[in-house]
Amino acid sequence: MRCVHAFGDDALGDLDGVGVAAAIRSGEISADDALEAALGRIDKVEPHLNAIAVDDRERARDRALDRRFPTGSFAGVPSIIKNNTVFEGLPVGNGSAAMPDLPAKGNEPFTEQFLSTGVNIVGASTLPAYGLTATTEFVDRPPTRNPWDTDYSAGASSGGSAALVAAGALPIAHGNDGGGSIRIPAAACGLVGLKPSRGRVAPSETGRILPVDIISNGILSRTVRDTAHFIADAEHFRRPDAMPIVGLVEGPGTRRLRIGMITDTVTGRPIDDDTSAAIADVADLLTSLGHLVEPTPVPLDETFVRQFTDYWSMLAFSMERAGKLLVGKGFDPDALDPFTRGLSRRFARGFWRTPSTIIGLKRATARFRTVYDRYDLLLSPTLAHTTPRIGYLDPAGDFDEIFDRLVHYVAYTPANNTSGTPAMSLPLGRTSDGLPLGIHFAADFGRERLLLELAFELEAARPFARIQES
């Protein structure tokens, strides 16, 4: 076991992203000071965490010296972009040796939206191959490790971003979520992770072409305040269609909520003892705050599991069979990892189900959302069991065994991706070993304000643990 962090007495101190931006704005520190502190922290933890896919510090230094950042909530704040998102000048590695090492020639729409918050991008963070699993592990390079205990997974697929924020190297970092990929690493690393409603922020390049867009962009942060400011800035840059504006949420709401608590899994398998104790404890906390919490059955069944895993496998098949067309020159299908290949083979065996899968996922959305006729929010664990050790979800392991483990582990998060509804993981629990344990809150489409208001209330009632305080 090794706990790794970089919190210290430098320009970043113990500040969140909004706090760093305020210090820059007041002249207490400069953007250059903030950047150099972040780079020093990265250099301290990176040998232990392996969270950086591409280092772009020299261009970040040029931007810090130039001091011309957009006037967003994070003007001059050092951050990082996940290495599946197009950022001019950096190769989009997608965590795979199959991808060409070619610098991008421009930014995708979300990148422009993220930059509008004022962040100074120091590079690209790690993800597992194509974001297709729930741990940031590889077959050809060292795994990204959890800073709370480097024997454990940092989660995925935004694992590199989560590890850097939890370790104090960066105040905030970009992530995206196609089945839990913001919320899973947030749970593993003790962070706030909000998956916005579909359309709240600019769609990903992949999501725009999918028959059901399951991918949402967002951030990982140590405070609710940072996540709330990101949503407000994102809306300022690009007003979303067909949903209410969230605006800047700055504290708890006054309304007491009716909350449905789900502890059964869609796979039918039980959650573990630590997870069960944590969800019961948070239910008691909510009740003490005046909210009504009552058990409710999971609103989906194992048909959803099959349909989601078929759809997820389709993404791997598309990459293996059409990668040269989708990616272009330099894509090497022979370099795909065993887990991606296994998912692709799984899809090939049942490809004929694809039309019914897509129809089924859309019908499941309508069924899932009926639960909000009775409840304001849903409460559940973020994951079905505590964070696994490195190797438990080894992408080079026996495919059928790893796939079975993965489907059970990620039992709660995918329904929000297929339905497009918002959901958030908050670091409200701890395992018997002292590691973070995420608690999941979900709302109906467009109701991020409700999630953020409750998150502010819970953060005040039970301040989130950080590594240096553990």
NORRA-V940090 format. One record per run of one state. SS is the DSSP state (helix for helix, strand for strand, loop for the rest). FROM is the first residue (numbers start at 1). TO is the last residue. If there is no record, write none. Layout:
SS;FROM;TO / SS;FROM;TO
This chain:
loop;1;16 / helix;17;26 / loop;27;30 / helix;31;49 / loop;50;51 / strand;52;55 / loop;56;56 / helix;57;66 / loop;67;77 / strand;78;82 / loop;83;90 / strand;91;91 / loop;92;102 / strand;103;103 / loop;104;108 / helix;109;115 / loop;116;119 / strand;120;125 / loop;126;128 / helix;129;131 / loop;132;144 / strand;145;145 / loop;146;151 / strand;152;153 / loop;154;158 / helix;159;166 / loop;167;171 / strand;172;177 / loop;178;182 / helix;183;189 / loop;190;191 / strand;192;195 / loop;196;206 / helix;207;209 / loop;210;215 / strand;216;221 / loop;222;223 / helix;224;237 / loop;238;257 / strand;258;261 / loop;262;272 / helix;273;288 / loop;289;291 / strand;292;295 / loop;296;301 / helix;302;327 / loop;328;332 / helix;333;335 / loop;336;337 / helix;338;349 / loop;350;350 / helix;351;373 / loop;374;376 / strand;377;381 / loop;382;388 / strand;389;389 / loop;390;398 / helix;399;409 / loop;410;413 / helix;414;419 / loop;420;422 / strand;423;430 / loop;431;435 / strand;436;443 / loop;444;447 / helix;448;461 / loop;462;466 / helix;467;469 / loop;470;470
